Amino acid sequence: MTFSISSFSKGLVNSIKNKASQKSLKLILSRVIQHNSLKLWSISKNRNEFDRMRRVADKYLDSDNISEELLKAGVSALVDSEEVLVLSDISDIRKPHSSKLESLGKVRDLKGGIINGYSSFNSVAVDFKKKQVHLLSHETYSNREENHINNDELKEISKYISLSNEDKSNDHGEDEDEDEGECESMQHPKLKILESGKMVNLNTVTSSELTKINTKLKEGLPASVKITHVLDRGFDDVGVFNLIEHDLKNQFVIRLKKTRKVRCENALSDEKVNICKLNNQNQVIFNKIIIKSKCYQQAKALVEWGKVEIKGKSYSMVRVALTNSKGNKIFKDPMMLITNIQLSNKNDAWQIHKRYLIRAKIENVFKFAKETLGWESMQVRYYSSIKGLISLCFFISAYFYAIGDRLSEKEYIVFLAELGEGKGKVTRHFILLGIRNMLIHYSVGRFFEENKVKEETKKEMEEMSYGILEL
């Protein structure tokens, strides 16, 4: 039995009760895969098809429903794991040439400049032993949406609340109505959003997403399965450490910023993480390693580890530095990792480093979604539709990663990759191209049938087309 997008999306499609809308959702899935694009107008055959797909995008594409289906599939695939790594990261959905999209925010381009776009928080799970990737959850948000409150605004609100409380404590009841009116006029415009609990920013999205994922994993996995969150430098925050360790009762491995200060064992004061003295070290020589397509022979890796304190709380820290055969640094700064996992020996330290290196797998998911499926190509105007389509593309990516577990098992997948001009390579990219070519073949046959094209005319069309191949 083939593992089709139809079977993978059955739960999502069935979550829509309207039969016509179910068909329209299936149509969107088919068209996105066929055209590698989220541009509904471009992938539609006619105005009627476009209107059908747009209505579904506006009304039924809900990121919570999509994540719910992904979490169900992910949990069922991870039940035999000993340790699950939850890799979470932000990916910017860049729209540099758009200006009229609803709640269009600001993000960074690849050179660090500020451009238009949306932010997305994404999580995938990896079995630490088997290394298989399962996409879990996605949430799109914007720093220009109505409920967004940035750190500067939070400081302003906090200052306002402090001043307001101070005024109340000094109030002796005189001119009460006048004071009340003055206080109301001074009220920060986003105070009501904060009080409502609907505030949106990186901190709130991180907390809600990790909590949601943790709840589903703990409900569906055996109690013996360890859950470890692996995060990049953007999450070097004591609040995130406390969330994962104390609220979620999970493990974490997080890369530290080089500006982070810690107090190492026996130190009298805090020092930067790249220079503080750690009590343990181990060196390994690699005969050959490849980093960013460059080969290094007799490269040395020095791992240091030990206990550190941040704001009075104890953690384990691992620092890894790479040098070439001449002793020159391969990277300007060492990799510095913090964890709440206890480290007893050099093997434990290297395992922390190994866990973090697996984080690269989520970067590969982003690359596949953007370059192969057109994750950033949507052109609908309304924010709810934009969020829905971005989430749906993440869902389709999950399907191709689920196929990835079967890459070498099924003959039809190998042939699809070959049809996609894989030349012996069986990858998600070539499988998708093979599916596209199959769909083109199918649509050509259906075109001939629907338009009752005569055999003579068909032959002339084929001769003209095949002639191009012979050039």
N, C-alpha and C positions, 0 to 999 in steps of 0.2 A: 504493500500500500504506500503510495506517495505521500510525502509530507508537504501539503499545499498551503498556500496563504489562506485558502478557504477554510481548511480545518484549524489552522492556527488562530484565525480571527473569529471563529464561531461564537465564542463567548461574548466578544465585543459587539458583534452584529446582533446577537440575540438580546442584548441589553436594550436595544431599541425596539419598542413594541409595534411601531408602525411598519407594516410590510413594505410599503413603497420606499420608505426611508432606509430600510435595511438594504434594499436593492441599490439605492443610491450610494450607500456607504461602500458596498462591494464594488461599485463602479469606480469610486475614488481610489480604493486600494489597487484595483486593476490598472487604472490609468497612471497612477504615480509610479508603479513598478515598470509599466510599459515605456513611460516617457522620462523617467528619472527627474521629475519636476513636481513642485506643489502649485504651479501656476494653473489654477482651475480653468481659466479661459483658454490657455494654450493647449491643455490636454483634453479639452472637450471637443466632440465632433460637431456640435451645433449649439445654438442658443438654449434649446430645451435641456440638453444634457448639462450645460453650465449652470442653469437655474436650479436644476435638481441637486447638483453637487454643492452649490453654494448654500442652499436651504439646509442641507444636512450639516455642513460646516458651521453655519450660524446657530443651529438649534441643538445638535446632538453630539458634536465632537467635544467631549468633556475630558480634560486631562486627568481628573480623579478616576473616572471610569476606566480610562486606558491604563493608568498605573495599577488599578485594582486587578485587571486582567493579567498584566505583566507579573505582578507579585504572586498571583496564584500559580502561574506557570513556573516562575523562578523557585518558589518554595517546594513545589512537587519535584523539581529536578535536583534539589539540594539535600533531600532527606537522608542520603547515605554519606554526607560529608562529615568529616571530623572537625574541620574549621572552615568557616565561610568568611572570605574577605569582602567587605562592602566598600567598593571604590566609588567615591562621590567627588564631583568636580563641577565647576561652572564652565559653560560654553556660551560664548557670545554669538548671537544670531545677527549677523551684520547686514544692515540695509543702507549702505552709503548713499544710494541714489534715490531713496524714498524720503518723502517729506510730509505726506498727508495721512499716513497710517495712524490709527487711533493709539494713543498712549505710547507713541514712538519715543523711546528713551535714548540714552547715550551709552556707547560702549567703546572699547578700544579696538583699533585695527591691528594688523599684524606688526606694524612698526611702532605701536604705542600711541598713535594719534587718536583723537576723539572723533567718533563718527556716529551716525544714527544706527539704532538697532535695539535688540531685546536681549535680556539675560536669561539663561536657563540653568536650573540645578538638576543634575542628572546622577543616577546611581546605578551601578551594575554589581552583580555578585560573582565571585570566582571561588570555586572549590580550591583551597590552597594546595592540595595534592594533585588534582586532575587538571587544574588550570583552565577549565571550561568557563566561558563567559555567559552570563544570563542577565539580560537587561531587566531592571527592576522598576524604576520610577523616573518620572520627568515632571518638572514644573517650570513653566515660563513666567517671568515677571519683568517689570519695567521700573526704572527709577523715575519715570514720568507718569506712572499711573496714580490715580487719585489718592490711594491709601499709602503711598510710599512715604516713609519718613527717614531721612538720612541721619548720620551721626551728629552733624552740626545742628540740625533741627531738634534732635533729641536733647542736646545740651541746652538749646534755647528754651525748650519746654521745661526742662528741669530747673533752669534758672527762674523761669516765670513762676513755677509752682513754689519754689523756695521763697521768692519775694512775696507771693500771695499769702503764704502761711505766716510769714513774718509780719505782714500788714494786719492779718487777722489777730495775731497775738498782741499787737499794740493797739487794737481797736477798743475804745472805751464806750462804744455805742452812740457816739455823736455823729450826726449826718449819715446815718446808716444807709438810707436810700441813695444818697449821692455817691457814697463809697462803692455801693453795689454796682451802680451804673458805670462808674469809672473802671472798676475791676473787670466788668464784662467787656468793655471796649478795649481793654488791654489784653484780652484773652488771645493766646496763640492760636492761629487759624487751624493748626493740626492737632490741638489738644483733644478734641472730641474723637478723632481717629484713634489716638493712643488709648483713650478711656474705653473705646468700644471693643478693643482687643483685635481689631482688623488691620493693624499696622503691617506693612510689607517692607522688608528689606532683607539683606543677605542673612542676618542673624535669625530673623523669624522664619524664613524659608528653610534654612539649615536645620533649625530645631524641629519644625513641623515634619519635614521630609525624613530626617533620621529617626524621629519618634515613630512615624507611620511605618517605616520599613522594619524597625526593630520589633514593633508589635506583631506584624504579620509573620516575621521570621520565627519569633518565639512561640507564636500560636501553632505554626505548622511544622517546626523542626523538633527533633528530640532534644530534651534538656541538656544532653551531653555535648551538643554541637556548640563550639566556641564561635562567637561573632566578633570579628576584628574590623574596625573602621580604618581605612587607609586614606589619608588626605594630604593635599599639597600645602605649600606655605601660606596660601590665602586663608587657611583655617588655623594658623598659629595664634590661638586665642584661648586664654584660660577658661572663658565661658564655654567654649567647645569641648575642652578637656573635661570640665565638670559635667557637662551634659552627657557625654558618652560614658564616663566612668561611674558617676553617682546616680544620674537619672535613668540611664538605659542599662546600667550594669554590664557594659561591654568592654572589650579591649580596644586600644587604638594605637596606630603608628602614624605620626604626623611629622612632616618635614618642617624644620624651624627656619625662620628668617635669620639672616646673618646679623641683624641688628638686635635680636633677642638676647637678653642678659639672664644668666642663671648663676646659682651659687653651687659650685662643685664641692665635693667632700673635702673637709679640712680647710676650705677657703674662708677668708675673713670678710670678703665682700663679693658682690655680684660682678661677673665678668661676661664679655661677649662669648657666645657659644663656639666661635671658631678658634678661640685662644685659651679657653679655660682648661685646666689640667684634669684629665680623667685618669682613674687609677689603673685601668687595664688596657692592654693592647695586644694585637696579633697581626702579623704580616703574612701575606700570601703573594706568590709570584705566579702570574699567568703566562704560559708559553705564548699564547696568542689570544687577544680579545679584540672585538670589532665594536667601535663606538662611533655612531653617526657616519657609517660607511667607511670609516678609517680604521686600518688594522694596526694594532700595537703589539709588538713582540716583547717578551720578557717584562711585561708591565707589572708594577707592584701595587698592591692594595693594602693600605694600613687601616685597620679597624680599631677604634678606641671606644671603650664603654665604661660607664660608671653611674653612680647616683648623683642627681642634681636636685636643687630646690628652686621652685618658682613661686614667689609669694607665700612662702612657708609650707608649700606642698611638695612632697617627694615624688620624683619620677626617675625612670631610667633613661639615659641618653646614649646614643650611638653616633659616632662620627667616622666617616669613611673618606679617605683621601687616596686618589690615584696618581701615580707618577709613571713616566715612560722609562725605558731602559737606561736613559742618561740621568734619571732622577728629576727631570723637569715635570712640573704639574700638568696633568692632562686637563683638569678643570681649575679655574681660578680659585674657587672656594671648595672646601670639602662638603660632602653631604652630611647634614646634621639632622638627626631624627630623635623625636621624643616619644616615649611609650609608657603605658602603665603596666606592661608585662615585666615580670621579674626576670633578671638576667643572672645566670649562675656561671656561665663560661663563654668561651669564644664562639662556640656553635650557636648559642642563644643569640649572641650579638649579630652574627652573620645572618641568622634567620630573620631578624628584624629588617636588615638591609634587603633581604630577598623579598619579604612581604611588600616593602615599599616599591621595589622595582616592578612588581606586578601591576602597579598603578598605571603603567604605560598602556595597559589594555583599554582603559576608558578613553584615552587619547585616540586610539585606533578606531573606537566606535564613532567618535566625533568626525574623524577623517572620512570614514565610510559614509556616514549620514550626509555630510556636506558635499563630498566630491562625487559620490555615486548616486545618491538619492535626491540631491538638490534641496537639502534641509533649509537653506536660506532663501529659497526662490519664491516663497508665497507672495501673492499680490492682492490678497483680500484686504479690505479697509478696516473692518471692525475687530476690536481687540479680542473678543471671545472667539471669533473664527480663526484669528492668527494663532492664538494659543492652542486651539484644537488641531489645526493642521500641523503645527510644529510637533505636538505630542503624537499625532498619527504617524508622522515620519519616523519618530523614535520607535514607535510600535512596529513599523515595517522593518526597521533595522534589527529589531529583536527577532523577527522571523528569520532573517538571513543569518543571524548568529545562532539561532536554533538549528538551521540547516548545517551550519559549520560543524556541529557535532557529528554530522553524518557524511562529511565530505568524501571520505574514502570508502564508505560502507556501501553506497548504492551506485550501480552502474549508470542509472539515468542522470545522476548528478554529475558524474564524470563527463558524460556526453554533452550535457548542457554547458559545462565549462568549455569544452572543446568547440561547441557551436558558437560560443562567445569569443572565439579566437584565443583561448587560453594557452594553446601550444604546449599542452602537458601540465599546465598549472591549474589546480583546482582551488580557486579562491572565490570569495563572495562576489567580488567584482566581476569575474568572468562568468560565474553562474547567472548573475543578473543580466549580463549582456546576452547570454544564451537564451534566457527566458524571453528577453526582448525580441530576439530574432525569431523565436518560436511564435510569439504573438503576431509579429509582422507576417510570417508565413500564413498563420491562421486568418488574419484580417484580409490578406490578399485573396485567399480562397473564398472567403465569405463575400468579398466585394464582387468577384466574378459571378458568384451564384445569385446574389441579390439583384445585380444589374443585368443578368442573363447575357453576359458577354459571349459573343460567338467564338467558336474555336479558332477561326481564322484570325479574328481580331486579337484574341488572347495570344496566339502564336506570334503575331507581329509585335505586340507589347513585350513579350518575353525576349524576342530576338533583339529588340532595341535595348532592353535593360541588360541582358546577358552580354551584349556587345561591349558594354562599359567595362565588364570584368575582364575582357580579353585584351584591353589596352595595355 
